[in-house]
Amino acid sequence: MNRLSPLRNPLLLGFDEFERTLERITKASSDGYPPYNIERTGETRLRITLAVAGFAREDLDIQLEDNQLTVSGRQAEEDDREYLHRGIATRMFKRSFVLADGVEVSSASLDNGLLNIDVALPLPERNVRKIEIGGGANPAPEIDVETRG
């Protein structure tokens, strides 16, 4: 069954890129490993915290490609341990986060099995512009549309 996106509403124009990002997020792995938190640490700062118990710094990799932040982990095999019970998951993982335009990754640290990634949010811009209304005999002047890229 093909679900109709709420962004297909004729009153919402120009949200194609947002819709593609939303589809990419929903297609991402729904596996809950490793668990993570996202918290606000300031007015324009967020922290992503992943529980990566058992992983060392050299077992983890953080990549930022375009607007996609990817955290992956892979542990080297240990042959010298014999587990009677193994409840701490150490399987490899890959967790992705899609960041909005302008979001900057400022730092990452590993402390007591928690990987903290700090990001800075851009300050919101307000763009207000008056649109002239033309008369019936006098067409409205053309408006130059500025594109951002």
N, C-alpha and C positions, 0 to 999 in steps of 0.2 A: 504494500500500500504506500502510495506516495503522499506524504503530508505536505500541505500547502504552508509555506512559511508565512509568519505574521508580517514579515518585511515585504511581502508581495502586495501589500495594501497600496492602492493608487495614490494615497496621500503621503506616502513615504518614498521620496525620490532620492536616488543617489546612494543607496545603502547596499549596493551590490558587493563591495569589498567587505563590509561588515558581515553580510550574510555568508560569504565564503569562509571568513574567519570562524564564524559560529559553527558552520558545518565541520570545519577542521577540528574544532574543539570537541564536538560531540562524537566524532569518529575516533578520537584519541582513546587509548586503552582505558577501560573502566576498572582495571586491576587496582586494588587499593594499596599496592605496595610500591614504594614505602609510604607510610602515612605522612601527611604534611599539614601544616597550619599556615595561614596567611593572616598577619596581624598588622594593624596600623601602629607605627611607632612614632609618628609625628604628623603634622598637618599635610606634608607632602612626601612622607616616607612610609614604605611598607617593608615587612620582613617575611620572607618565605622560609619556613623551617621544616626540614625533612628529617625524619627519624631514621638514621642510618647506622644503628648499633652494629658493631663488628666490622665496619668498613674503615680503613685507614685513609689518610689524605691521598695517598698515591693510588688508591682503588677507585677514587671518584673523579669525574670529569664534568666540567660545566662549560657549555658552549652557548653562544648567542649568535644566531644567524637571522639577519633581518629582525623581525619582531618575535622570534621564537626562541625562548630560553629552554635549553634541554640539559637535564641533569642525568647522568648515567653512572652506574657503579658495577664493578666486576672485581670479585676477589680471586686471588690466586688460590689454587687448590692446596690444601694442607694435608700431607700424607701421614704426619706423625701423631695425629690425634684420633682417639677412639671414643666416640660419643656413646653414652648409654641412653641419653635422650637429647635430641637437638631441637629446641624450640625457638631459637633465635634464627630468623630467616637470613640467609646470606646469599640468596640467589641474585643473579645479575638483574638490573632494572634499568629502565629508561623512563623518565617522567618529564613531560613537556608543559610549558606554560606559554601562552600567547600574550605578549605585552603590547599595550597600546602605543601608538606613535608618541615619541618623546620620552618614554620611560627609560631611565638609565639604570643599569646595574652598577652599584657603587662599590660593593665589597662582598666577600664570602668568607666564612670561617667555620671551622669544625671544632665543636666543644662538647665533650661528654656524650658522644654519639649523636649529636644534633648538628646538621649542616644548616647554617644560617646564611641566607642570601638577602642582602639589603638592596632595595631599589628606591630610586627617587622619582617621584611623579612630577610632570611638568605643571607649572602654574597655569590655571585655565585662562584663556584669552576671551575677552568679550568683543564681538565684532558687531557693531550697530551701524546701520547705513540707511539713510532716507531714500526711498524710491519715489521718483517724480511720477505723477499721473498726468498723462497727456490728454488733450481734448479730442473731440470727434474729428475735426478738420485738421488739427495739428497732432501728428503722431508723436508718441512719447520718444524722447531722445534715447538712443541706444546706450546700454550700460556695458562698460567693459567688465568682463568677469575675470578676476585674477585667479590663476590656478596655483596651488601649493604643491610642492613636490619634494 
